């Protein structure tokens, strides 16, 4: 029996998204990298909404942080 076939600790590749080009563009910004003048917040949203928001951001090749900042900015300026 091939010893490598028994068990492997190698990481599995990430599942393909709807648009791989969006994923590679969004990956250019390193997760966890701080932005000057920005603060990190944590909040709870419904799981279904999170899924829809992430998918739409990927389809539009947008960073989720930028989408949320834009929408919150529009909301407070009303």
N, C-alpha and C positions, 0 to 999 in steps of 0.2 A: 504494500500500500504506500502511495506517495505521501510523505510526511507533510508536504505543503498543502495537500488537499484536505487534511484532517481539520486544521484550524488555522485561521489567519487573523492577525490583529490589524491588518492593513485597513485604512479608512475606505469607506465606500464612496463612490462618486455621488455628488448631489443630483437629485432628480432634475430632469430637463424642465424648463419653464415654457410658457407659451411663446416667449420671444427671447431667445438666447442673446441677441444683440443688446437688449435692454438690460439683461442681467450683467453682461460684461461691462457696460457703461456705468451702471450703478455701482459695480464693484470697484471702480476707480477711486471712489471715496472710501477710505478705510474705516470700517466700523469702529466705533469707540474713539475716533479722532475728534478732539475738541475743536470747536469753531470759536474764534475770537469774538467776544461779545454775545455768545449764546450760552444758555444754560440747559441742562438736561432735566426733563420732567418724566414722571411715571404716572400712568393713569390706566384705568380699566375701561374697556369697551367690549361690546358683545363680540363673541368669537366670529359669528357670521359676518359682521360688519368689517372686522379686521381682515378677513379673507378677501372680501370684495375690494376693500381699499388697496390691499397689497397687489392684487391682480390688476386693478386699473392703473396703479402707479407703474407697474412693470410694462403694461401695454403702452403707456404714454412715455415710457423711458424717463420717468421722474423719480427722484429720491423721495421717500416717504416723509422725511423731515421737512423738506421744502414744501410738500403738499400741505402738511398740517400747519406749518407756519403761515403759508399763504391764506388758508381758510380761516385761521384764527385772527389774522390781521384784518381780513375783510369783515369778520364778525364784529370785532371791537370798533371798527371805523363806521359802522352803521349808525 
